């Protein structure tokens, strides 16, 4: 083998998981696997993209938000909770997908009010949610 | 002739249109839906089920609420969808569970125009042409009609 930089130098050596031993004062010590944030985010994004595509495909012919919301793929996205908000809001910046039912379901009482003159106007509603996302730390300004 | 993405999607979801004539009359868009398009609007969604969207009447998924909504556009209930000189008609589609799912608008040539979900607008010959999609949540049947003078 020639001298110089080892072949492995260009490979990302970051472990995808780390085992840690926890030893509670009053309990049995246990091992747990800690996943780095970037690995968790990539997996979440992949799952979100898959579910979103399935939801869009199966509900595209529907006209009512309530019918689109009855789809199990959307239920799973809503079930991801707050951590999926950045992904939905990022998508709203480039696509006009009607995510508003899901956003209201996740944000609940924190959801922004939609002025009467903007109701139904998808781009304006999206912009209201994007601003809400920035104000609440779900999107970078 | 190559089959377009629109045709593949339309024929998959609306099996009657596999053998019936229709014409795609717009690009696909999510900026409006069939309920808005029936009222002649293409800049916003009408939807009684989602408070994010416009609905000029009681927010209820009933024929009565649909009558109330389209009355704001001068439509009044009528018997059927036959072409009447001097009037424009709309058809309201209802499924077996009783909920309205779709609306179409009659054109001056007697044909109908429908916005198909988040897909394309099409012109179709009869109200029945977009009934009974392949999936459970189809449009149902056109059971209520309204008209307004033009």
Interface residues (C-beta under 8 A of the other chain):
Chain A: X56 X58 X59 X60 X61 X62 X63 X64 X65 X66 X67 X70 X96 X97 X98 X100 X101 X104 X114 X119 X120 X121 X122 X123 X125
Chain B: X9 X13 X14 X29 X30 X31 X32 X33 X34 X35 X36 X43 X44 X45 X46 X47 X48 X49 X50 X51 X52 X53 X54 X55 X61 X101 X102 X115 X116 X117 X118 X119 X133 X135 X137
